[in-house]
C-alpha cells in the first residue's frame, strides 16, 4: 500500500508516527507533500520518508490523506484531481468538508473516506469518527480503519454525526487541557509546585477517563462513588453546578459543532 499525505502539519506527523510504529507500511511507501520547506525537512528528518513540494505527486498512491486546512481544500483538490489513479482512496481529515462537497471537486466515482481524529493521536490515543461514500467497499474501509487504528481508536458513524464528533471529541482536548490547567492552578494556590500540580491533575483526568471506558458504568454513577455524604467532593460538585459547569461544556461543544458546519 502506497500512501501520500497532502499537508505535513501536526496531525499528519502524528498519523505517520502511528503508521510506521505499527509497521503498516514501510517508510519508502509514504510520500508527503507540502509547500513549506521547513515542514518537509522536519518530516524527513524525523521519519525518513520522501517529501515533495508539488501536491500533484499522487498518481501512484493507493491512499491519499488530505491533512490540510479546510480553507485551502478547493485549491488542493483542483491540483490533485487529474492525477489520481482510478482505485485511489481519498482519506480526508478536514473539518467541515462533507463527502458530497469533496466529490463535487473531484472526478466521478471517486472513493472518499472522511475521518475526524483528535490531537491525542500524538500519544496513540486518538478517537476518530469515520464515514464513507458509496464507492468505498468494506475491504477498502477496513484498510482506512487500520490506518486510523494505528494512532488510536476509530468508529464508523453516519456522516450526519460528524459535526457532533468535532464538538465532542475533535475539539475536546482543548476543553480538557483548560480543565487540567485550572485544577493545577488550584493546587498551586494551595501550595503545590506547578509541575507537581499538573501531574496530579492530569493523572486524575487520565484515570477517570479510563474508569469510564473500562467499567462501562454511567459517568453519573462513577461520580456518585466519589461523593461521600457531607464530604469534600460533593461540596466541590455543588460549586461546579452553581457556576454552570455542565451548561458551559454543552454550549462549548455545541458551538464547535456549529462552526464545523459553517466550514
GUZA-856961 format. One line per field, with one value per residue: y, z, x of N, C-alpha, C, O in turn; residue in one letter. Coordinates in steps of 0.05 Angstrom, whole numbers, plus 32768, in hexadecimal, padded with zeros to 4 digits. Each point is the difference from the previous one (the first is absolute). Example, Ala and Ser with C-alpha at 12.3 -4.5 7.8 and 13.67 -1.06 7.14 Angstrom:
BEGIN
n.Y = c(7F8E;8015)
n.Z = c(809C;7FE5)
n.X = c(8108;7FE4)
ca.Y = c(8018;8018)
ca.Z = c(8000;8001)
ca.X = c(7FEE;8010)
c.Y = c(8018;8016)
c.Z = c(8000;800E)
c.X = c(8012;7FF1)
o.Y = c(8000;8016)
o.Z = c(800D;8004)
o.X = c(8015;800A)
rest = c(a;s)
//
This chain:
BEGIN
n.Y = c(7FE8;800F;800F;8010;800F;8006;800D;8025;8002;8020;8016;8022;8028;8019;801A;8026;8023;8015;8020;8026;801F;8011;801D;8028;8021;7FF4;8002;7FD7;7FED;8010;800E;8018;8008;8015;801B;7FEC;8024;8027;8010;8017;802A;801E;800C;801F;802B;8015;8012;8027;801C;7FE7;801E;800C;8011;7FE2;8022;8019;800C;8005;8010;8009;8028;7FE8;8011;8011;8006;8000;800B;8004;8027;7FFD;8016;7FDD;7FFB;8026;801D;7FFB;800C;802C;8007;7FF9;8025;8020;8009;800C;7FE8;7FE4;7FF0;8024;7FF9;800F;8009;8003;801C;8001;8020;7FE7;7FED;8015;7FDF;800B;800E;7FE2;7FEC;801B;7FF2;7FDE;7FE0;7FFB;7FFE;802D;7FEC;7FFD;800C;7FFA;801B;7FEB;8004;7FE6;8028;7FF5;8016;8029;7FFC;800D;802D;7FF8;8026;7FD8;802B;7FDC;8018;7FEE;8003;8013;8024;8012;7FED;7FDB;7FEA;8010;7FF0;7FD7;8002;800C;7FE1;7FE7;8012;7FFD;7FD8;800E;8014;7FD5;801E;7FD9;8027;7FD6;8024;8004;7FFD;7FE9;7FDA;8001;800F;7FE0;7FE8;8015;7FFE;7FDB;7FFF;8007;800D;7FD8;7FEF;8011;7FE8;7FDD;800B;8009;7FDD;7FED;8014;7FF8;7FDA;7FFF;8011;7FE3;7FE4;8011;8000;7FD6;8017;7FF8;7FDD;8024;8001;8010;802D;8011;7FFF;801E;802A;8008;8002;8028;8020;8004;800E;802D;8017;8002;801F;802A;800D;800C;8029;8022;800B;7FFB;801A;7FFD;7FDE;8006;8016;7FE8;7FEC;8020;7FFA;8008;7FDE;8021;7FE8;7FED;7FD3;7FEB;7FFE;7FDF;7FD8;7FFD;7FF9;7FD6;7FE7;8003;7FE6;7FE1;7FEC;7FEF;801C;8007;7FE1;8000;801E;7FF4;7FE2;8010;8016;7FE6;7FEF;801C;8001;7FDE;8005;8018;7FE6)
n.Z = c(8000;7FDC;801A;7FF6;800F;8009;7FF9;8006;7FFF;801A;7FEC;7FE4;8013;800D;7FE0;7FF3;801C;7FFE;7FE1;8008;8018;7FE5;7FF8;8009;800E;7FD6;8018;7FF9;8024;8017;7FF2;8002;8004;7FF0;8003;8023;7FF3;800F;7FEA;7FD9;8002;8008;7FDF;7FE4;800F;7FFE;7FDA;7FF8;800F;7FE2;7FF7;8003;7FDD;7FE4;8001;7FE2;8021;7FE2;7FE1;801B;8002;8022;8015;7FF8;8012;8003;7FF8;7FE7;7FFD;8022;801F;8010;801C;8007;801D;802C;8011;8008;8029;8021;7FFF;7FF1;802C;8002;8021;7FDD;8003;7FE7;8021;7FF9;800D;8001;8000;7FD6;8018;8011;7FFC;7FEF;8012;8015;802B;8021;8011;801D;8024;800A;7FFF;7FD5;8018;8004;8001;8012;800E;8016;8002;8025;7FEB;801E;8013;8011;7FDC;8011;8011;7FD5;8006;7FD8;7FF5;7FED;7FF8;7FFF;7FDD;7FF3;7FE0;7FE4;7FFE;8027;7FED;7FFE;7FD8;7FE1;8003;7FEF;7FD4;7FF0;7FFC;7FDB;7FDA;7FF5;7FED;7FD7;7FF7;7FF9;8013;7FF7;7FF7;7FF5;7FE6;8016;7FD4;7FFD;7FFF;7FD3;7FEF;7FFA;7FDA;7FDB;7FFA;7FEA;7FD4;7FDF;800B;7FFD;7FDC;7FDC;7FEF;7FE4;7FD5;7FE6;7FEE;7FDB;7FD8;7FED;7FE9;7FD6;7FE2;7FF3;7FDE;7FD6;7FED;7FEE;7FDD;7FE6;8003;7FEF;8004;8027;8004;7FEC;8018;8020;7FF6;7FF6;8023;8014;7FEC;8006;8028;8004;7FED;8017;801F;7FF2;7FF8;8024;8010;7FE5;801F;8012;7FDB;7FED;7FE3;7FD6;7FE4;7FEE;7FDC;7FE0;7FEB;8013;8013;7FEA;7FDA;8001;8000;8024;801F;7FFE;8010;802D;8011;8002;8022;8028;8000;8010;8026;801B;801E;8025;8021;801C;8021;8024;801E;801E;8023;8020;801D;8022;8023;801D;801C;8024;801F)
n.X = c(8011;7FEA;8022;7FD8;8027;7FD5;802A;8019;7FD3;7FEE;7FDE;800A;800B;7FDD;7FEE;8014;7FFA;7FD8;7FFB;8015;7FEB;7FE0;8022;7FEE;801A;800C;8026;8011;7FEB;8023;7FD8;8026;7FD4;8025;7FDC;7FEC;8017;7FEE;7FDC;8007;800E;7FDF;7FE4;800E;7FFF;7FD8;7FEF;8014;7FE0;7FEA;8020;7FD5;8015;8011;7FE3;8016;801A;7FDF;801C;8022;7FEC;8013;8024;7FD7;8029;7FD3;802A;7FDA;8018;7FE3;8018;8018;7FDD;7FE9;8013;7FFA;7FD8;7FFF;8011;7FE3;7FE8;801B;8001;7FD4;8013;8003;802A;800C;801D;7FD6;802A;7FD3;8023;7FF0;8013;7FDF;8029;7FDB;7FE8;7FD9;8006;8006;7FDB;7FEB;8017;7FE4;8020;7FF4;7FDA;7FFE;8028;7FD7;8029;7FD9;8024;7FF1;8027;8013;7FFD;7FD8;7FF0;7FFC;7FD7;7FF8;7FFC;8011;7FEB;7FFC;7FF5;7FE5;8010;7FD9;8020;7FE2;801A;7FF0;8023;7FE6;8000;7FE5;7FD6;7FF9;7FFB;7FD8;7FE1;8007;7FF2;7FD5;7FF8;800B;7FD9;7FF2;7FE5;7FEB;7FEC;7FF3;8005;7FDA;7FFA;7FDA;8017;8000;7FDA;7FE0;8004;7FF0;7FD4;7FF0;8005;7FE3;7FD7;7FEC;8015;7FEC;7FDE;8008;800A;7FDC;7FEA;8012;7FF8;7FD8;7FFC;8010;7FE4;7FE0;800B;7FFE;7FD7;7FFB;8011;7FDC;801C;8015;802C;800F;8005;8025;8027;8006;800D;802B;801C;7FFF;8018;802C;800F;8000;8021;8026;7FFF;8009;802B;8017;7FF6;800D;801F;7FD8;8003;7FD7;7FFC;800F;7FE3;7FDE;8011;7FFC;7FD9;8028;7FEA;7FEA;7FFD;8029;8000;7FEF;8020;801D;7FF4;8001;8029;8010;7FF0;8013;8024;7FE3;800C;7FE0;7FEE;8019;7FFD;7FDD;8000;8018;7FF1;7FE3;8011;800F;7FE1;7FF3;801D;7FFA;7FDD;800B;8013)
ca.Y = c(8018;8019;8015;801B;8015;801B;800F;7FF3;800D;7FF0;7FE7;7FEE;7FF5;7FEC;7FE8;7FF2;7FF3;7FE8;7FED;7FF4;7FF1;7FE7;7FF1;7FFD;8003;8009;801D;8004;8000;8019;8019;8018;8018;8019;8016;800A;7FF2;7FF9;7FE9;7FE8;7FF9;7FF5;7FE5;7FEF;7FFB;7FEF;7FE6;7FF5;7FFC;8013;8016;8010;801A;8000;7FEF;7FEF;7FE7;7FED;7FEE;7FE3;7FFC;7FF1;8011;801B;800B;801D;800B;801D;8010;8001;8019;7FFE;7FE6;8001;8003;7FE6;7FEC;8007;7FF9;7FE3;7FF4;7FF1;7FEF;7FE9;7FE7;7FF9;7FF1;800E;8007;801A;8000;801C;8007;801C;8006;800F;7FFA;7FE7;7FED;800B;8017;7FF6;7FF3;8015;800D;7FEC;7FF2;7FEE;7FE6;8000;7FF3;8014;7FFB;8019;7FFA;8017;7FF9;8016;8003;7FEA;7FEF;8003;7FEC;7FE7;7FFE;800F;7FF3;800B;7FF9;7FFA;7FFA;7FFB;8002;7FE7;7FF2;7FF3;7FE5;7FF9;7FFB;801A;800E;7FF3;800A;801B;7FFD;7FF6;8017;8010;7FF1;8000;8016;8003;7FF1;800C;7FF4;8009;800D;800E;801A;8015;8003;8009;8019;7FFA;7FF4;8016;800E;7FEF;7FF4;800E;8018;7FFB;8002;801C;8004;7FF0;800E;8016;7FF5;7FF7;8019;800C;7FEF;8005;801B;7FFD;7FF3;8014;8012;7FF3;7FFA;7FEC;800A;8000;7FE6;7FEC;8004;7FF6;7FE2;7FF6;8006;7FF1;7FE4;7FFD;8000;7FE7;7FEA;8002;7FF8;7FE3;7FF4;8001;7FED;7FE4;7FF5;8001;800C;801C;8014;8009;7FEC;8002;8019;7FFB;7FF0;8012;8014;7FF6;8012;8015;8001;8015;7FFF;800B;801D;8009;7FFC;8015;8019;7FFD;8003;801C;8010;7FF9;7FF0;7FEF;8011;800B;7FEB;7FFA;8017;8001;7FEA;8007;8016;7FF4;7FF1;8013;800C;7FEC;8001;8019;7FFC)
ca.Z = c(8000;7FFE;800C;7FFC;8012;7FF6;8019;8013;8019;8019;7FFF;7FED;800E;8013;7FF1;7FF5;8017;8006;7FE9;8000;8019;7FFE;7FE9;7FEC;7FE7;8004;7FFC;7FE3;7FF4;8007;7FF5;800C;7FEF;800F;7FF4;8013;8001;801C;8007;7FF2;800C;801B;7FFD;7FF5;8015;8015;7FF7;7FE9;7FE8;7FEA;7FFF;7FE8;8002;7FEE;8008;7FEA;8001;800C;7FEB;8007;801C;8005;8013;8001;8018;7FFF;801B;7FFD;800B;7FED;7FF1;7FE7;7FF4;7FE4;7FF0;8001;7FF0;7FE3;7FF9;7FFF;7FF3;7FE7;8004;8010;7FF3;8001;8018;8018;8015;800C;801D;8009;801C;8001;800E;7FF3;7FE4;7FFE;7FEA;7FE7;7FF8;7FF4;7FE7;7FEC;7FF7;7FF4;7FEA;8007;800D;8011;801A;8015;801C;8010;801C;8011;8017;8012;8005;800E;7FED;8005;8013;7FF9;800E;7FF2;7FFA;7FE6;7FF3;7FE4;7FEE;7FE4;7FEB;7FF7;7FEE;8010;8008;801C;8002;7FFF;8019;8014;7FFB;800C;801D;800A;8002;8016;8019;8006;8013;8013;7FFA;7FEA;7FFD;7FE9;8008;7FEB;7FFC;800E;801B;8000;800E;801D;8007;8003;801A;8018;8002;7FF0;800E;801C;800F;8009;8018;8016;8008;8011;8019;800E;8008;8016;8017;8009;800C;801B;8010;8005;8013;801A;8008;7FF0;7FEA;7FE7;7FF2;8010;7FFD;7FE6;8000;8010;7FF2;7FE7;8006;8009;7FE8;7FF2;800E;7FFF;7FE5;7FFE;800F;7FEF;7FE9;8008;8011;7FF2;8012;7FF9;800E;8018;8015;8009;8010;801A;8010;800C;8011;801A;800E;8010;7FFC;7FF1;7FE3;7FFB;8003;7FE7;7FEB;8004;7FF5;7FE2;7FF7;8003;7FEC;7FE5;7FF3;7FEB;7FEB;7FF1;7FEF;7FEA;7FEE;7FF2;7FEC;7FEC;7FF0;7FEF;7FEB;7FED;7FF1;7FED;7FEA;7FF1;7FF0)
ca.X = c(7FEF;800F;7FF0;8009;7FF4;7FFF;8001;8012;7FFE;8001;7FF1;800D;8017;7FF6;7FF7;8018;800D;7FF1;8001;801B;8004;7FF1;800A;7FEB;8010;801C;8002;8004;7FE6;7FF2;8009;7FF3;8001;7FFA;8010;8014;801A;8005;7FEF;800B;8019;7FFB;7FF5;8015;8013;7FF4;7FF5;800F;7FF0;8005;7FED;8000;7FF2;7FE9;7FEA;7FF7;800F;7FEF;7FF7;8004;7FF7;7FE8;7FF1;8008;7FF5;7FFE;8005;8003;7FEA;7FE9;8000;800F;7FF9;7FF8;8018;800F;7FF2;8003;801B;8004;7FE9;8006;8017;7FF9;7FFB;7FE3;7FFB;8009;7FED;8005;7FFA;8001;7FFD;7FF9;7FE7;7FEB;7FFD;7FF1;8005;7FF4;8010;8019;7FF9;7FFA;8019;8011;7FF4;7FEA;8005;8018;7FFC;8006;7FFB;8003;8006;8006;8010;8007;801C;800D;800E;801D;8008;7FF3;7FE7;7FEC;7FE6;7FF9;7FE7;8006;7FEA;800A;7FEC;7FF6;8014;8014;7FF8;8006;801D;800E;7FFA;8011;801B;8001;7FFD;801A;8011;7FF7;8005;801D;8006;7FE9;7FE7;7FF0;7FE6;7FF1;7FE8;7FF3;800C;7FF0;800A;801C;8002;7FFF;8019;8013;7FFA;8003;801A;8014;8008;7FFF;8019;8004;7FF0;800C;8018;7FF7;7FF8;8019;800E;7FF1;8004;801B;8001;7FF5;8015;8015;7FF5;8001;801C;800E;8010;7FF1;8004;7FF2;7FE3;7FF9;8000;7FE9;7FE7;7FFF;7FFC;7FE5;7FEF;8006;7FF5;7FE3;7FF8;8004;7FEA;7FE8;8003;8005;7FEB;7FE7;7FEB;7FF7;8010;7FF2;8004;801C;8002;7FF3;8012;8014;7FF2;7FF7;7FED;800B;801D;800D;7FFB;7FE5;8002;800C;7FEC;7FEC;800B;8001;7FE4;7FF8;800F;7FF8;8015;7FF5;7FF5;8016;800C;7FED;7FFF;801A;8001;7FEC;800B;8015;7FF2;7FF4;8015;8009;7FED;8005;8019)
c.Y = c(8019;8017;801B;8013;801A;8012;7FF1;800F;7FED;7FE6;7FEC;7FF2;7FEA;7FE7;7FF0;7FF1;7FE6;7FEB;7FF2;7FEF;7FE5;7FF0;7FFB;8002;8007;801E;8007;8002;8019;8018;8017;8018;8018;8016;800C;7FF0;7FF8;7FE7;7FE6;7FF7;7FF3;7FE3;7FEC;7FF8;7FEC;7FE4;7FF3;7FFA;8014;8015;800F;801A;7FFF;7FED;7FED;7FE4;7FEA;7FE9;7FE2;7FFA;7FEE;800F;801C;800D;801F;800B;801E;800E;8001;8019;7FFE;7FE6;8001;8002;7FE5;7FEB;8005;7FF7;7FE2;7FF2;7FEE;7FED;7FE7;7FE7;7FF8;7FF2;800F;8006;801B;7FFD;801D;8003;801E;8004;800E;7FF9;7FE5;7FEF;800C;8018;7FF7;7FF2;8015;800D;7FEC;7FF3;7FEE;7FE6;7FFF;7FF4;8013;7FF5;8019;7FF8;8019;7FF5;8018;7FFE;7FEA;7FEB;8002;7FEC;7FE6;7FFC;8011;7FF1;800E;7FF6;7FFD;7FFA;7FFD;8005;7FE5;7FF0;7FF1;7FE5;7FFB;7FFB;8019;8010;7FF4;8009;801B;7FFF;7FF5;8017;8011;7FF3;8001;8016;8005;7FEE;800E;7FF0;800C;800B;800C;801C;8016;8005;800C;801B;7FFD;7FF4;8016;800F;7FEF;7FF5;800F;8018;7FFC;8001;801C;8005;7FF2;800D;8018;7FF7;7FF8;8019;800D;7FF0;8005;801B;7FFF;7FF2;8014;8014;7FF5;7FF6;7FEC;800E;7FFC;7FE5;7FEA;8002;7FF7;7FE1;7FF5;8004;7FEF;7FE2;7FFB;7FFF;7FE6;7FE8;8000;7FF7;7FE2;7FF1;7FFF;7FEB;7FE3;7FF4;7FFE;800D;801D;8013;800A;7FED;8001;8019;7FFB;7FEF;8011;8013;7FF4;8014;8015;8003;8016;8001;800B;801E;800C;7FFE;8015;801A;7FFF;8004;801D;8012;7FF9;7FEF;7FEF;8011;800C;7FEC;7FF9;8016;8001;7FEB;8005;8016;7FF5;7FF1;8013;800D;7FED;8000;8019;7FFC;7FEF)
c.Z = c(8000;800A;7FFA;8013;7FF1;8019;8015;801B;8017;7FFE;7FED;800E;8013;7FF2;7FF4;8017;8006;7FEB;7FFF;8018;8000;7FE7;7FEB;7FE4;8007;7FFA;7FE2;7FF1;8007;7FF3;800D;7FEE;8011;7FF3;8012;8001;801D;8009;7FF4;800E;801B;7FFE;7FF5;8016;8015;7FF7;7FE8;7FE7;7FEA;8001;7FE6;8005;7FF1;8009;7FEB;8000;800E;7FEE;8007;801D;8001;8013;8000;8018;7FFF;801C;7FFE;800C;7FEC;7FEF;7FE5;7FF1;7FE2;7FED;7FFF;7FEF;7FE2;7FF6;7FFC;7FEF;7FE8;8003;8012;7FF0;8004;801B;801A;8013;800C;801E;800A;801D;8003;800E;7FED;7FE3;7FFD;7FE9;7FE6;7FF6;7FF3;7FE6;7FE9;7FF5;7FF2;7FE9;8009;800C;8011;801C;8016;801C;800F;801D;800F;8019;8012;8008;8012;7FED;8005;8014;7FFC;800D;7FF3;8001;7FE6;7FF8;7FE2;7FF0;7FE4;7FEC;7FF4;7FEF;8010;800A;801D;8004;8000;8019;8016;7FFD;800D;801E;800C;8003;8018;801B;8008;8014;8013;7FF9;7FEA;7FFE;7FE8;800A;7FE8;7FFC;800E;801C;8001;800E;801E;800A;8004;801B;8018;8003;7FF1;800D;801E;800F;800B;801A;8018;800A;8011;801C;8011;800A;8018;801A;800C;800D;801D;8012;8007;8015;801C;8007;7FF0;7FEC;7FE6;7FF2;800E;7FFD;7FE5;7FFF;800E;7FF1;7FE7;8005;800A;7FE8;7FF0;800E;7FFF;7FE5;7FFC;800F;7FEF;7FEB;8009;8011;7FF2;8010;7FF6;8010;801A;8017;800B;8011;801C;8012;800F;8015;801A;800D;8011;7FFC;7FEF;7FE3;7FFA;8003;7FE6;7FE9;8001;7FF4;7FE1;7FF5;8002;7FEB;7FE3;7FF0;7FE9;7FE9;7FEF;7FED;7FE8;7FEC;7FEF;7FEA;7FEA;7FED;7FED;7FE9;7FEB;7FEF;7FEA;7FE8;7FEE;7FED;7FE7)
c.X = c(8012;7FEE;800D;7FF1;8001;7FFD;8011;8000;8000;7FF1;800B;8018;7FF8;7FF7;8017;800E;7FF2;8001;801B;8005;7FF2;8008;7FEA;800C;801C;8001;8004;7FE5;7FEF;800E;7FF0;8003;7FF8;8011;8015;8019;8006;7FF1;800B;801A;7FFC;7FF6;8015;8014;7FF5;7FFA;800E;7FF0;8008;7FEB;8004;7FF1;7FE5;7FEB;7FF7;800D;7FF0;7FF8;8003;7FF6;7FE7;7FED;800C;7FF4;8001;8002;8006;7FE9;7FE9;7FFF;800F;7FF9;7FFA;8018;800F;7FF2;8002;801C;8003;7FEB;8007;8018;7FFB;7FFC;7FE2;7FF9;8008;7FEA;8009;7FF8;8004;7FFD;7FFA;7FE5;7FED;7FFB;7FF3;8009;7FF6;8011;8019;7FFB;7FFC;8019;8012;7FF1;7FEA;800A;8019;7FF9;8009;7FF9;8006;8004;8005;800E;8004;801D;800C;800C;801E;800A;7FF1;7FE5;7FEA;7FE5;7FF6;7FE4;8005;7FE7;800B;7FEA;7FF9;8013;8015;7FF6;8006;801E;8011;7FFC;8012;801D;8003;7FFE;801A;8014;7FF9;8004;801D;8007;7FE9;7FE9;7FF1;7FE5;7FF2;7FE5;7FF2;800C;7FF2;800A;801D;8004;7FFF;801A;8015;7FFC;8007;801D;8016;800C;8004;801B;8005;7FF0;800D;801A;7FFA;7FF9;8018;800F;7FF2;8004;801C;8003;7FF6;8015;8016;7FF7;8002;801C;800F;8012;7FF2;8002;7FF1;7FE1;7FF6;7FFF;7FE8;7FE5;7FFE;7FFB;7FE4;7FED;8004;7FF3;7FE1;7FF6;8002;7FEA;7FE6;8001;8001;7FEA;7FE5;7FEA;7FFA;8012;7FF4;8004;801D;8004;7FF4;8013;8015;7FF4;7FF5;7FED;800E;801E;800A;7FF7;7FE4;7FFF;800B;7FEC;7FEA;8009;8000;7FE3;7FF7;800D;7FF8;8014;7FF5;7FF5;8016;800D;7FEE;7FFF;801A;8001;7FEC;800A;8015;7FF3;7FF4;8015;800A;7FED;8004;8017;7FFA)
o.Y = c(8003;8002;8003;8000;8008;8001;7FE8;8005;7FE9;7FEB;7FE8;7FE8;7FEB;7FEA;7FE8;7FE9;7FEB;7FE8;7FE8;7FEA;7FED;7FEC;7FEB;7FF1;8009;800B;8016;8009;8002;8003;7FFD;8006;8000;7FFD;800E;7FE8;7FEA;7FEF;7FEB;7FE8;7FED;7FEF;7FEA;7FE9;7FEF;7FEC;7FE9;7FF0;8014;7FFB;8001;8002;800E;7FE8;7FEC;7FEF;7FF5;7FEF;7FF0;7FEB;8005;7FFE;8003;8002;800C;7FFF;800A;7FF4;8002;8000;8010;7FF8;7FEF;7FF3;7FF8;7FF2;7FED;7FF9;7FF7;7FE9;7FEA;7FF4;7FF1;8001;800B;8002;7FF5;8006;8004;7FFB;800A;7FF4;800B;7FF3;8011;8006;7FEB;8008;7FFF;8003;800B;8004;7FFB;800C;8008;8009;7FFB;7FF7;7FEA;8005;8009;7FF6;800D;7FF0;8014;7FFA;8016;7FED;7FFD;7FED;7FED;7FF9;7FEF;7FE9;800A;7FE8;8018;7FE8;8010;7FF2;8008;8001;7FEC;7FE8;7FF1;7FFE;800F;8008;8003;800E;800E;8003;8005;800E;8008;8000;8008;800E;7FF9;8000;8016;7FEB;8018;7FE8;8018;7FF3;8003;800C;8014;8014;8004;8004;800D;8007;7FFF;8006;800B;7FFC;8003;8004;8011;8009;8003;800D;800B;8000;8006;800C;8006;8000;8009;800B;8003;8003;800D;8008;7FFF;8008;800F;7FF1;7FFB;8016;7FED;7FF5;7FEF;7FEC;7FF4;7FF5;7FED;7FEE;7FF5;7FF3;7FEB;7FF0;7FF4;7FF0;7FEA;7FF2;7FF3;7FEB;7FEC;7FF1;7FEF;7FE8;7FEF;8000;800D;7FFC;8006;8008;7FFE;8000;800A;8003;7FF7;800A;7FF8;8018;7FF9;800D;8012;8016;800E;800D;8014;8012;800A;800E;8013;800D;800A;8013;800C;8003;8002;7FF9;8001;8006;7FFE;7FFB;8006;8006;7FFA;7FFE;8008;8002;7FFA;8005;8008;7FFD;7FFE;800B;7FFB)
o.Z = c(8011;7FF8;8002;8000;7FF6;800D;8005;800B;7FFD;8009;8005;7FFC;8002;8009;8002;7FFB;8004;8006;7FFC;7FFF;800C;7FFA;7FF3;7FEF;8017;7FF3;7FF8;7FE9;7FF8;8002;8004;7FF7;800E;7FFA;7FF7;8006;8004;800E;800D;8004;8007;800F;800A;8002;8009;800E;7FFB;7FEF;8006;8004;7FF4;8012;8007;8003;8005;7FF0;8014;8007;7FF6;800A;7FF1;7FFD;8004;8002;7FFE;800F;800B;8007;7FE8;7FEB;7FEE;7FED;7FF1;7FEB;7FEB;7FF1;7FF1;7FE8;7FEF;7FF9;7FFE;7FEC;8006;7FE9;8012;8009;8016;7FF8;8008;8005;8003;800D;8015;7FFA;7FF1;7FF6;8006;7FEF;7FEB;7FE7;7FEB;7FED;7FEA;7FEB;7FF5;7FF7;8018;7FF9;8005;800A;8000;8004;7FFC;800B;7FF5;8014;7FF9;7FFB;8000;800A;7FFA;8000;8012;8002;800E;8005;7FFF;8001;7FF5;800A;7FFB;8007;8009;7FFA;7FF4;800C;800D;8014;800F;8009;8011;8014;800D;800E;8017;8013;800F;8014;8017;800C;800B;7FF4;7FFB;8004;7FFB;8010;7FEB;8014;8008;800C;8015;800E;800F;8016;8013;800D;8014;8016;8009;8001;800D;8017;8015;8012;8016;8018;8013;8014;8018;8017;8013;8015;8018;8013;8011;8017;8017;8012;8014;8014;8006;7FF7;7FFD;7FF8;7FF3;7FFD;7FFE;7FF5;7FF7;7FFE;7FFB;7FF2;7FFA;8000;7FF7;7FF2;7FFE;7FFE;7FF4;7FF7;8000;7FFB;7FF2;8000;8007;7FF8;7FF4;8017;8013;8017;8018;8013;8014;8018;8015;8012;8001;7FFC;8011;8010;7FF8;7FF4;7FEC;7FF2;7FF7;7FEF;7FEC;7FF3;7FF3;7FEB;7FEE;7FF8;7FED;7FE8;7FEA;7FE8;7FE7;7FE9;7FEA;7FE8;7FE8;7FE9;7FE8;7FE8;7FE9;7FE9;7FE8;7FE8;7FEA;7FE9;7FE8;7FEA;7FF0)
o.X = c(8011;7FE9;8018;7FE8;8015;7FEC;7FFB;8016;8009;8009;8001;8004;800D;8005;8000;8008;800D;8003;8000;800C;8009;7FF2;8000;7FF8;8006;7FEF;7FF9;7FFF;7FE9;8018;7FE8;8016;7FEC;8017;8012;7FFF;800B;800B;8001;8004;800E;8009;8002;8008;800F;8005;7FFD;8008;800D;7FE8;8015;7FF0;7FEE;8004;7FF2;7FF9;8009;7FF0;7FF1;8006;7FED;7FE8;8019;7FE7;8015;7FED;8014;7FEB;8005;7FF4;7FFB;800D;8009;8001;8009;800D;8001;8003;800F;8003;7FF6;8009;8013;7FF6;7FF3;7FE9;7FFE;7FE9;8017;7FE8;8016;7FEE;8005;7FED;8007;7FEA;800C;800F;800F;8003;8008;8010;8009;7FFF;8015;7FEB;7FFC;8016;800B;7FEA;8017;7FE9;8015;7FF1;800A;7FF4;7FF9;800D;8019;800D;800E;8018;7FFE;7FF6;7FEF;8000;7FFE;7FFA;800F;7FEE;8017;7FE8;800C;7FFC;8010;7FEB;800F;800C;8013;8012;800A;800E;8015;800E;8007;800E;8011;8006;8007;8015;7FFD;8004;8004;7FFF;8000;7FF3;800C;8008;800C;7FF9;800B;8014;800E;8009;8010;8013;800A;8009;8016;8018;800B;8001;800C;800A;8002;8006;800F;8008;8001;800A;800E;8003;8004;800E;800B;8003;800A;800F;8003;8003;8018;7FFB;7FF0;7FEC;7FF3;7FF2;7FEA;7FED;7FF4;7FF0;7FEA;7FF1;7FF5;7FED;7FED;7FF4;7FF4;7FEC;7FEF;7FF8;7FF2;7FED;7FF5;7FFC;7FEF;7FE8;8010;8006;800E;8003;8004;800F;800C;7FFF;800A;800D;7FE9;8003;8010;800E;7FF1;7FFC;7FFD;7FF1;7FF7;7FFE;7FF7;7FF0;7FF8;7FFD;7FF3;7FF4;800B;8002;800B;8004;7FFD;8006;8009;8000;7FFE;8007;8006;7FFC;8002;800A;8001;7FFB;8007;8009;7FFD;8001;8012)
rest = c(x;x;x;x;x;x;x;x;x;x;x;x;x;x;x;x;x;x;x;x;x;x;x;x;x;x;x;x;x;x;x;x;x;x;x;x;x;x;x;x;x;x;x;x;x;x;x;x;x;x;x;x;x;x;x;x;x;x;x;x;x;x;x;x;x;x;x;x;x;x;x;x;x;x;x;x;x;x;x;x;x;x;x;x;x;x;x;x;x;x;x;x;x;x;x;x;x;x;x;x;x;x;x;x;x;x;x;x;x;x;x;x;x;x;x;x;x;x;x;x;x;x;x;x;x;x;x;x;x;x;x;x;x;x;x;x;x;x;x;x;x;x;x;x;x;x;x;x;x;x;x;x;x;x;x;x;x;x;x;x;x;x;x;x;x;x;x;x;x;x;x;x;x;x;x;x;x;x;x;x;x;x;x;x;x;x;x;x;x;x;x;x;x;x;x;x;x;x;x;x;x;x;x;x;x;x;x;x;x;x;x;x;x;x;x;x;x;x;x;x;x;x;x;x;x;x;x;x;x;x;x;x;x;x;x;x;x;x;x;x;x;x;x;x;x;x;x;x;x;x;x;x;x;x;x;x;x;x;x;x;x;x;x)
//
